[in-house]
Amino acid sequence: MKFPYPIRGLFALVAAATLAAGAAPRATAESVAERDARMAWFREARFGMFIHWGLYAIPAGQWNGFQSKNNAEWIQSQAKVPAAEYAKLKEKFNPVKYNAEAWVKLAKDAGMKYIVITTKHHDGFCLWDSAETDFDIASTPYGKDLLKPLAEACQRHGIRLCFYHSIMDWHHPDWGDKQPWRGNAENPAPDMDRYTNYMKAQLKELMTNYGPIGIAWFDGEWENAWTHERGKDLYQHLRQNYPQLIINNRVDKGRQGMAGMTKEGEFKGDYGTPEQEIPDDGLPGVDWESCMTMNNTWGYSAHDQTWKSTETIVRNLIDIASKGGNYLLNVGPTAEGEIPAPSVKSLQELGEWIKTNAEAIHGTLATPFPRAFPWGRCTRRTLPDGNTRLYLHVFDWPADKRLELTGVSNDVLRAAPLADPSKVVATTRENGKLVLSLPDVSPSPHATVITLDLAGAPNIQPIAIRPGVDGVLVLNAEDAKLDGTTLRLETRGKESNIGHWSNPAETIAFPVYFEKSGPHAVVLRWSCPADSVGSAVEVRLLDKDKQTVSSLPWKVAATGGWQTYKTEPIGVLAVPAPGTYTLKLVALDKKGQGVLNFATARLQPAED
Ligand code: H79
């Protein structure tokens, strides 16, 4: 069975449900079209505001001489504050300067289309008047529901309201993972069934009293008390009761650490949640959202002044959009109810940029190019007539005003600066490259967008890798075209590599150009631990018709571990004639965990 895009997370489940007709419960028997309709607003939005607000804004990162390094909303855990003592903060919580209208306006003017607010963080304190607990806003001096005015302002301004809700709870006596400082410390038998019912009752309040809610944004799912069974049950419970609700993947146990994408398998959740990271590559067909802070904390910290520049924030938004994801950018309001001035300033500056460039972000699709450009990023849209508009986000305005695009086969209809469409950008072709001659404009310090309209759907040819002046063809992990859903480019470790080759049916390919025919020595740089040696792989050369014209078989040898790389000649590959080919790494079987980690390959005409 072949699907048009990699199948992960819910996609896999939808597919499975479709195949195993009748076996799946109603909530997962969603057709692809139904899912697309449910996810449509999220995919178009591209940009949202995260709000971390709660009692932790009062200590603001300080507790009896302890100073929080980051994540000030974790102060209770960081300073091991007993739950009863921490709970006294509610007697002081009085955010009289809270102005929901101003917050929503700030978000809207910055180009944000949705707001995700912490209804309850890990500390267990509730921002609304909950019938289920006294540890809530109703029992503070302020006394008024904080979510109601936000819901009303969102409705006025057409912003989707979404609710963050912590699964883990440091206050509730029934949360199952005990700590001496938590509210469950004195409870000999925390009851997770009772706790789950508490959550469901609170979620019912949240889902029914504030108008339609866009996303249920769970977090704190990683502790042992929360199981896959509970995650699956909560997901199905919510989908059944609120069919349009989008639920992040932290409802279940399938999140892969801070990288946040959903593991292969029967895991629930509609989208991946990288935290403080942007994935190296876009993930076609997979929904995701990177949540990030503007300094080093989610909840308000009085001393954290490590603010990111507006340039970084704008470029993060563009980078994420170019990879097909959403940017959920956080603010941490003070205990008085004010968004910190540096956040406001950055969001206003971002708003200035968005005013001109919204079209290049909202409702766009990921770049059609295999990777980012050295000068910036690309987003795209299909125009009503079926033609394509590329948005070239130029980070570094070239001094020679030349922008080169390789591999674009489409006819160019028109190119112009988005900020000033009356100025024409001339385009020419030089040696297969499309060259744009940029006009005189005052470039934005963040990114200047050029629109490039192409006839038809994007037709981007892979750029063949050529031998260097020394005659050696060098293939880097970054240049690989990965065919599969588990194979991944890893760039964060010591050495860039293609890893996670756990499914031998997946392949690693490179578009290559050989200047010489004849035998070429293949020198591979790879890693493989002792318990995974012996997989049979082949280096294959495929012609334009995808026919194998030569191949080099090899048995994977041990290097000492997944992190230990070795460089060795593995044999000789015959090149029948100079020209363009696809060089493919194919696994015929797999011994142990994975086939190998690929770092580089070098191909060199063999000496006679
Ligand atoms: O609400 C903000 C933070 O307070 C919260 N998530 C954002 C949105 C957060 N909780 N924890 N962390 C951030 C960092 C903790 C990460 C870890 Fe783990 C938890 C490391 C080990 C357990 C996540 C889950 C990464 C691996 C497993």
Boltz pocket constraint, residues with backbone or C-beta under 6 A from the ligand:
constraints:
  - pocket:
      binder: B
      contacts: [[A, 71], [A, 73], [A, 74], [A, 219], [A, 220], [A, 222], [A, 256], [A, 257], [A, 258], [A, 275], [A, 291], [A, 298]]
      max_distance: 6.0
